[in-house]
Amino acid sequence: MSAQRTILTANTIFADSQKTGLEYVLRLNPDRLLAPCYRALGLTPEAPNYGGWESQQIAGHTLGHYLSALSGFVYQTGDKQAEEKLDYTISCIKKIQRGDGYFGGVPSIPFDTVAANPDFAVDRFSLAGWWVPWYSVHKIYAGLIDAYLYGGNKDALEIVKKMAGWAIDEFKNTDDAAFQKMLTCEHGGMCKVFADLYGITNDEKYLTMAERFIHKEIIEPAEQQKDVLPGYHANTQIPKFIGIARLYELTGKQEYRTAAEFFFKTVLGTQSYVIGGNSVGEHFQPQNKEALGFNTCETCNTYNMLELAEHIFEWNKKSDTADYYERALYNHILASQDPNSGAKTYYVSTKPGTFHVYCSAENSFWCCTGTGLENPERYNRFICRDYDGILYLNLFIPATVTTDDGWKLEIKTLFPYSEKVEVKVISAGKNARTLKIRVPAWLNVSERASAGIGSADKDGWWTAAASLSGGQDISFSLPMNLYTRRTRNRSGNFSVLYGPLVLAADLGSRGMPKSDILDNDQSAFGNWPAVPFSDFTGDPNSPSSWITMEEPATLTFSTKTAAAVKDISYTLKPFYTINHDCYALYFNADSSADKTRENKLDPITTDMVEPGRQQSEIDHRIKENNTDTGYIQTVDRNFRGTSGTDSYITYKMKFTGSEKNHLLVSVYGKDSGSFSITVNDNPVTTVTLDGTKGDTLLDLDYIVPSSIIQNSLKGKKMEKLYVSFVPEDGTILRLLEIRTTTDTL
């Protein structure tokens, strides 16, 4: 791909969002982001840590995102303050980097442990007793590479080469079996880091290390085009495929391309929601399930899927790759930033009647806070791409594009608030160019000719100019219409779209907390249940018969009163414009379609743990001994199971001061043996399983004695108490879900 610069047109949707994102990044204090790195190296920091994840074992990951974000803003906007902060931060890293090259927000202890003893402890989110240390350190590697490539900081390359040298030396005596065992734990995009270094330096040692970081457990099935994704942590996997995508570009090995394309196609075709996001509780679902819930569409997954899409597009130049990019950019990424404060979302709820929860400025720093720092500076990346003498206009975003040989084009439009688009050639460059314009999948075939768009080729492109010339002016329209998208597995549920935009029902702020900017996003979901949203009788196949445009200038629609079972008219808006209200992304045309177990439980649930799922267990302060984790596809549940002697599992869960407090413990129907349940070390019950309930989710409901609760709450309305599960030796116990409730199911 030839180099080009794309500058967003001021005072437009994405330019305004980019400005807000830049201001958010500039408010961060680099000394506070560096603080955990000082401590990890045994030094005294210049300022205190931030809170939340930056005060936990994953500390330091935000520093890497910060470097990447600053670098991107320098490259895309030329902002001088961003450049100064970037150079200052790099100078601090250079000053304190350890002599052997190690640098990170966590000590090198977990890595040293692995290198010294192949019998190290590991699970999906823990390495030698540390929470995802490679994940945390990877972000700094990636941030330094971005600082060199996009921020123009030469010291950054020398620092990251020393870090890479440390890693190569650290694991030079670790055999492949132990190395692959280490990769069981989430390790971010370490394959991509070393691939990038190979691309920059052409030094074979980096290629060797990049290929060592290929996680065979997940990559080899994809090379054979086998889908093994259900139950896997979603965003652990996406960076692995970005890594092999880059390796394909550097090595030409076809198996890498096959795996990356198969993964991309599988996630889009079987795992994605209407807004382009994926995952439930951070994990992939069974194929085509599309379950609705609070903890869906982890935002950093979509950040990474868009990066993977850029690689895929470079190989295939297909408009459907750009169609996905457009849908995810408008409906998830743009919607994930509070336009007022710049705060970011973690999950984007797909459960009707819920709202966004944004990170706090001091005490969150989730994974999606980190990628959220970068998202606004990446808006420019895919608008127009220059390959082999062809300019591909992918997105209809107002901007000015300048190629490395002097072509300058202005994309003039108010899309999506206007259907008119003009591409104006301001100046011609040295070499000839063809201009191809994406024909969106959402544009009706019958309207293309009248819109001034010619026929599309097999890959979805209209050749607007076979040979561009200076002063040329190409105008066309993009008429949008209402249509619906049904969920893949529930015929009653559907979403409404207008062109590329998902329309959501704006349900107002009633029932929300005073602020939706919170330290802990999970705290919102148990305390503020979803507001009611009616089922619909309006025909999903004919949305224009019951949805009317009210304000074209804001793309505001309304539903007919008679189209809702409850005789209510709802206001529909582009999803990215609903920021501090409850909303509904999905509609239900079948009143029996969504009466699931979850819908019955949610109104009575005080707290819920999803055993075996990283963030849920961390949020509930898991303590365990002799346990393992896995996934049972037939019941679509991850689990934490006991194994061996002296096993136990403990979570800290919320209870209320009401008279009724229940524990709903969900186990696998084939498990057998006995285990005890205690709350704050007080016995609640002993359970015996006979293993005869089959391949099912078995719900066990127990009343927690009020005396235990009252003694522990000591007059408080709500308190978190320790819930422990202790099996007898030989018991097979796999915990699938745990809820505290105020009533029986």
Protein Blocks (a to p, Z undefined) as FASTA:
>chain_A
ZZddddddehifklmmmmmmmmmmmmpcfklmmmmmmmmnopacfbdcdehjllcfkgoj
lmmmmmmmmmmmmmmnopaklmmmmmmmmmmmmmmocfkopacfbdfklmmmmmmomkbc
cdfkbgehiahkllmmmmmmmmmmmmmmmnopaklmmmmmmmmmmmmmmmmmpcfklmmm
mmmpcghjmlmmmmmmmmmnopaklmmmmmmmpcfklmmmmmnopafkgopafklmmmmm
mmmmmmmmmnopaklmmmmmmmmmmmmmmmccfkopaceehiacdehklpacfkgcifkl
mmmmmmmmmmmmmmnopaklmmmmmmmmmmmmmmmpcfknopacfbdcfbehiacddddf
klnopmklmmmmmmmmmmmmmmpcceehiacdfbdcddddddfkopacddddfbfkbcbd
cdddfbacfbdcdddddddfklcfklmmmnopacddfkopacfbfbacehiacddddddd
ddddddfklmkbccddehjbccdddebjnhiafbfcdfblklmmmmmccddddddfbdfk
lmmlmpccfblmnopacddfklpmklpacddddfklmmbbccdfbdcfbfklmmcfklmm
mmmpfbdcdehiaklmmmnopacehiaddddfklopacdddedehiacdddddddfbfbd
cddddddfkbgcdddddeehiafbdcddehlnojadddddddddfklmmmmnnopabdcd
dddddddehiacddfbdcddfbdZZ
